[in-house]
Amino acid sequence: MTELDLKPGDVVVIRAFDDVPEHLFLVDEVFEDCVTGTALTGPLAGEYGEPALDLIVRVVSDA
């Protein structure tokens, strides 16, 4: 995977996992192995999460 230049406020696409479809996610904080923030779409919309960096497909909009 290409190195992503992630920062708080970015909106990213999280790939599908388990029974959760691909969805948009608003990044609050960026760590070495994950990001924190809130799901914007899909069944987890409005929920806080900590997806691993390898779940990020691409950046949709930069902060």
N, C-alpha and C positions, 0 to 999 in steps of 0.2 A: 504494500500500500504506500502511496505517496505521502510524504510528511505534510501534515496540514498545519497551517498557521492559524490556530484557533485563539479567539479572545472573547471575553465576556461581551454579551450582546449579539454574538453571531447566531444565526439560525442554521441548523444543520439537518441533514436527513439521516435518521437512524434506520439501519436495515432491519428487516423483519427477523424476529426471533421468537421461539416457542410459538404461542398462539397470537402474538402481537404483530400486526402488519407494519410495513414501512411507514414512518411518520416523521413529522417535523418536530424539532426540539430546540428550545431557546437556551443557550449556554449562559450560566451564571458565573461559574468558576472553571478554570482549566488546571488540571493536575497532570502529573507525569504519566498516569495510566488510565485516567478517566476524566470526564467532565461532569459538572453538576448543573442542574437546571430544571426546566419544566417542559413537559410534552405539550405541544401546541395543537396537534391533531391526533386522530385515532382514538381507540378506546381508553387510552391513558391521558387524554387531553386534560390539562389542568393539574396533573399529578407531578410531584417532585421525583426526580430520578438521578441516578449516577451511572450512566452508561459508559462502558469501556471504550477507549479510543478506537478499537478495531470494529466497533459497531457503526461508526460514522462513515457514511457513503460519500458525502460531499458537503461543502458549505453552500447554502442557498443564498444567504445575504450576509454581508459583513457588517459589523457594528460601526 
